[in-house]
Amino acid sequence: MDKFYDDDKLHEECGVFGIFSRNEDVALNTYWGLFALQHRGQESSGIAVTDGKHMQIKKGMGLVTDVFKDGVGGLEGHIAIGHVRYSTTGSNMAFNTQPLKVYFDGGDLALSHNGCVTNAGQLRKKLQADGVIFQTTVDTEVLLSLLARSRKATVEERFAEALNQIKGAFAIVIMTNDKIIAARDPYGFRPLCLGKLENGGWCVASESCAFDLVGAELVRDVKPGELVIIDSDASEPRSMIWAENLPEKTAHCIFEYVYFARNDSRIDEQDVYTARIQMGRELAKETKDVQADVVISAPDSGTPAAIGYSLESGIPFMEGLTKNRYVGRTFIQPTQQQRLNAVRLKLNPVRSVVAGKSVVIVDDSIVRGTTSGKVIKLLKDAGAKAVHVCISSPPVTDSCYYGIDTSERKELIAARCTNEEICRYIGADSLHYISMDGMKRAINAIDPEGLCCACFNADYPDNADRVVRKEPK
């Protein structure tokens, strides 16, 4: 992600993948699975593999292609798990990369985690008082300590006991020398799904798009509060509900459908691309007063909603901004004089599309507002008569405590400015957000009461804001 464009977006924390197969190259398939999940984290990646007796791990800072530029040779076995990370808890340092691997009285164990343990600080402080030594700053290590201290008979029972002591959002995959165990938080905040391999075997992943690359079929989503145990190629994975107190309603993260997930994924029986098209349609219904000649998107995340807007409004959709997809995580830094125009490194207007036109630009969100103004200026400098900004999510007004990198509330522009003030700040001719009801209608395969919208309304399903306030500073 380059600092001049994508830093004005919300970021998912991580992606996880696991596979059990005696007929496949599990290390290579995990590499492909992580490659498909790269959008969920770009800071570090890793793969752990076991042959039933020995567990090996390779991980490092950077993209999957960077860490495994020499391939996955030497990682031999029939079980593997992987991880891509974007840090929201724990610093972005090499010792925090996952999977985490430990040895305890039950043998080797590796763990990959997506989400955020909201009471990790309280648990860490208690464990440290009991003499536990931590080697990382990630909340995941707290879970490992709880699991290791459990006196239950089996690893899955130990895992379940540990899970019942933590709070927050999580999709977790652990691997021993003979099995994979995958768990999802009781609210279903973070996604996790189960797939079946064509040549025999099973896999789990944060998103179903990872299955397409490894030749697996989506079987189902892991249920909130469920453990899935994979210890055989042939037989169905075993299942148990680990959560002692399941909530009455789920709280699936609505931003998975707005922005995080890939268009080609299906999460909790909802097709992501369809939801985004429908968000654009709902947005168009709510902005019938906007008069425009062309609809464009903030590529690529705003494109499906922009297409939906065009389909509903009848205003033609065209590519008004060109995205440079070869801008990596690092590049030669511009001088201070050039910095104000650095957004051109990522985006540039197509003059023939926007010149002399009234333009609707559709994007998925406005977080800090720092980039929106630069993009609008580019469009007007290219000759656009007017720029109407339409956002396919409501204003982001509140912090997230469930593994999403939202700024402190004071940095969220919608938390401190009115709609009119934001419109003036970014230089738009008008600014329109989709309504909460409109957004929920677009996600029509899920009960609207089973979605977490806390970043829009501060309604935290498990009172995470209170838990975090109690965390040691």
N, C-alpha and C positions, 0 to 999 in steps of 0.2 A: 504493500500500500504506500503510495507516495504521500508525503506529508502535506502537499498543497491541495489535494483533492479529497482523497478518501478519508482523511482524518476528520472530516466534517460529517462522518457517518457513524452510526452505532456499529459496534463490532461484537460478533459472537466470540466466545472464549475458545472453544476447542471442537475437534471432531475425533471420534473414536471408531475403531474397526477391529473385528476379531474374526478368526476363521479356524475351523476344525475340519481337516480333510487329509486322508492318506493317499488320495489320488491326484492331488494338486500340489504345485509349488506354492506353499502357503506364504513364504516370504515375498515372492514376486506378486502374488495376488494382494497381499497387504499393501505393498507399494502402490499398486494400481488403485486400491480402495482409498488410500490416503490421498493420492493424486486427485481423485474425484471429490474429495472433501477439503481440498486445499483452501477453498474460499472461507472455511470456518476458522482458519488459523494459519498465519504465515511466519511466525517467529521461530518455531522449532518443530521438529518432527522426529519420530523414532519408531522402531519395530523391535519386538521381543519374540523369539521363537524357541520352542522346545521340541525335542525328539522323544520325550517321555522320561529321559534321564538327566539331560543337561539343558540348561536354559541359557540362551545367548541374547545379547541386546546390542543394538547399534542405534545411536541417536545423536542429535547435534542441533546447533542453531541454524536456522535458515529454512528455505523451502524444501519440499520433498526431493526435488531434483538436485538441490545443492547437497543435502546430507547424504544422498545415495547416488552421487554422481559416478561412483565406481561400481554401482550395482548392489545386489543383495547377496553376492557370493559369500559362502561361509555360514549363512544363516539357514541351517538345515533342521527339518523337523516336520511335524504334521499339525502343530497348533501354533498360531501366531496372533498377536494383538499389535495394534499400532495407534499412533496419536499424532495429531497436528494441534499446535497451541497458539493461541493469542492470549497473552497474560492479562487477567484482570485481578487475580489474587496471587501474590507472590511476584517478585521482581523478574524481569526478563533477563535471566542469567542461565548459564549452561547447566548449573546444578539443579535447576528447576525443570529441566526437560523431562518429558515422559515418553514411554512408560517408565514408572518407577519400579525398580526391582529390589526385592529383599529376600532374605533367608530367615525363616522362623522355624518353630518346632514342627510345623506341618510340611516343611520343605521349601522349595523355591516358589516365589510368587511375584508376578508382575501386574501392574495396575495402570489403566488409562482412565482419565476422568474428564468429563465435560460438565461444567456448571460451577456452582459456588456454594460452599458450606458456610451458611451465615453465622453459625455459632462456633466456627473453627477456633477463634481466639480464646473463647472461654474454655473449650476442651483442651487446647494446647497448654494453656496456663495450668489447668488441673493436672494434666499428664506430666508436665515439667516438674510440678511440685512433688509428684510421685517418683521422680528420678528418670523419666524418659528423656532421651537426647534426640533432638531433631537435626537432620542434615540438610533440609531444604526450608524454604519459606512458604511453600504451597500448602493449601488446606488439605490436599489429597493425603499428605503424609500423616495427618491426624487420624484419618480413617484406617490407614495401615497399622498404626499403633493400637487402635481400638480392636482391630481384628486379631492382632498378635497376642493381645492380653486376654482374649476370650478363652474360656475353658470348655466351650461346647465341643461336641464330638467330631463334627465334620466341618470342612471349610465353608460349605454353604450356610451352615448354622451359625458359624462364627461371623460370617459376612453379614447375615441377617441381624445378628445381635448388635454388630457395630453400626449398621445402617440405622437402626432404631434409636441411636444416640445422637445422630446428626440431624441438622435442619438445613433447609435450602433446596436448591434445584440441582439435579445431577442425573447424568447417564454414565454409568461406570461399568467397565469391562475388566475383569481380573482373569488371570491365567495361572494355573498350576501346571505341574508336569503331566497331568492327565485330563484336564478339563478347562473349559471356559465358563465363567459365570458372569452374566450380564444383569444389571439392575437399573431400574428407573425410579425416580423419586415418586412419592405417593400422589403428588398433584399432576404429574406428567408435564412439568414445565419444559424440560429438555427432551428432544425427540430421541427415539431409539427403536430400531426395527430388526426383524429376523428374516433371513433369507435362506433359501435352499439351493445348493450348487447342482449344476446339471450332471456333473460326473461323480456325485456323491459327496456329502458333507454339508456343513452349515456355516453361516456367517451372520454377524451382527454388525450394525453400522448406525451412525448418527442419522444418515439419510439414505433413502432407497437408491439414489443416483449412483452410489458406490457399487451396488449389486450389478448394474449393467456392465460395468467394466470387467467384472470377474466371472461373468456368466452365471449369475445367480438369479433366482426368481424371488420377488418379494412375497413372503408368506403372510406376515402380519406385523403390526406394531407391538412392541413389548408393552404390557399394560402398566399403568401407574401402580407403583408399589409391588411390582412383580420381580422375581428372580427367574432367569432362564438358565438352565444348566445344560451345557453341551459336552457330552463325554463319549460320543459315538458317531461314526459316519452314518450308520444305517438307521438307527432308531430315532424316534422323535425326541427333541430336547425335552427335558423334564422342566416342570414349572412349579413354583411355590410363591404364595403371597407373603412377602417378608414384613410388610408394614403392619404393625400392631393396631394402628388407628388410621384407617383410610378415610380421607375427607369425603363429604357428601358429593362434592363437585370437583371435576378436574380443573386445571388452570394452565392449559396449553398456551405457550408463548405466542401471542398474536404476531410478533415481529418476525417469526419464522416465515409466515405467509406474506408479510409486507416486504421483507428485504433479505433476511439471512439465508434461507434455503435456496438451493438451485431450482431453476424453473422446472427441471425435469424430475423433481422429487415428488413423492406422495407421502404426506405426514398425517398420521391419525385419520386415514381414509379420505383426506382432502388433497386433491390435486393442486399443487402450488401454482402452476401457470394459470389454471382456470380461475383460481381465487384472485390473482392479480389482474387478469382481464376484467373480471367482474368489478373489482375496485375501480378501475378506470370507467366502466359503464356507470357505476353509482355516482362517481365524481361528476361525470358529464350531466347526469340527471339533476344534480344539485347546483350546477353552474350554467343553466340554460341562458342566463342573461349575458354571458361572455360572448362577444362577437369576435371571431377570429378567422383568418384565412388558412391557417395551417396548424397542425398539432405536431410537436416534436417531443423528444424525451431527453432526460438527462441520462445518457447511456452509462452502463447497460441496465442498471437496476430499475430505472423508470420506464423502460420500453414496453413491457407487457401492459402496464396500466395505461400508457399513452395509446397503445393500439386499441384497448378497450374504450378509451375516451373517444377515439376517432370513430369506432364502429357505432357507438351510441349517438354521437352528435352529428355524424355525417360530414364532419370537417376532415379533410384528407390528412393522413399521417405521412410525414416525410422525415428523412434523416437530416435534421438541421444542425447537428453537432457531430463532429468526427472525433472518435476516441483513439488516442495513440496507445495501443495495447502492448507496446514494447517498453513503456516506462516501468522500470522495475522498482524494487524497494529502495534502491540507492542510485544516485546519479550525481553528476557534477553540480554542486550547489550554485545557484545563481547569486550574483552580487545583490546587495541590498536594494540597489536601484532597479534591478530586474525582478526582484522578489514579488512585487505587486502584480506582475503579469505572469507569474510562474504557473498559473492554472493552464496556460496554453501548452505546457508540457504534456498535459493529459487531454485537453479538449480544444477544439478549434471549430468555429462556425462555418457552415457551408453557405456562402453569401448568396448564391443563386436561389436557395430555399427560403431565406429569411428577409432578404433585402426588399424593402417596401411593403412588407407584410405585417399584419397583426398576428402575433404568435402566441399559442398556448404551449408552455413547456410543462411537462408532467414529470414529477420526481416522487420518490417514495417517502421522503422525510426532510425536515429541516431541523438540525440539531443545534449548532451554534450560529449558523447563518453566515459564516465567514466565506464560504465558497459560493453560495447562491448569488450574492451581489456581484462577484467577479464574473460569473457565467452570464448574468443578465447584461452586464456592461459589454461583454464580448458580442452578445447578440445585437445590442443597440449600435455598437461601433460598426457592426457588419451591415447596418441599415434597417434593422427591424423597426417598424413604426411604433409598435407597442408590444410589451411582453407581459402576458398573464400567467402567473405561476399557480399551478394546481398540484396539490400534494395528496397522495393516495393513503395517507394516514392522518389522524388528528394531531394537534400540536403536542410535541414531546415536552411535558412540563415537570416530570418527576423522575428521580433516579431509579435505576433497576438494581436489585440485590441478588439477582438470580443467574449471574454469570454473563451478563452483558455489560460492555464497557460504556456506560453512560457517564457523562461528566457529573461533577457536583452540580446540584440543582441551580446554583447561582450562575453557572456557565451555559445553561440551557436557555436559549433566547426566548422561547415561548413562556418560560417561567417568570420572566421579568419584563416582558414587553407585550403590548396589545397587538392584535392582528394588524391594525393600521400602522403602528410603530415599526413592526417587522417589515411591512410592505415598503415603507419609506426607506428603511435601513438598507434593504437589498436592491432598491431602485426599480421595483416592479410597478407596473401600471395597475395591477390588482393581484391579490393573493387569496387563494381559496384552499381550505383543508376539507377533506372528506369528513362527514359526520361520523360519530361513533356507531350509530345505528347503520349507516351506509356501509361502513367497513365490515361490521358483523354480518350484514346480509350477504356480502360478497363471499364470505367463508361459509357456504351454505351446507357443507357436509358435517359440520360440527355444531353442537348445541352452543349458541352464543353465550350462554351462561357458564360454559366450560372453558372459557378463554381468559387468560391473564392479560389485562390491559393496564397494569399498574403504572407504566411509564406515561400513560395519558391521564390517569385519574387518581393516582396514589392509593388505589384500593388493593393492598397487598394481601393475597389470599391467606397466607400463614403468618401475618403480622411481622414480616421480615424487617420492617423499619424499626420496630421496637426491639427485636433481637439484636440488630446491628448496633443500636444505641448502647446496648449493654456490653458490647465487645470491648476488651482491654485496648487502650490506646497505645 
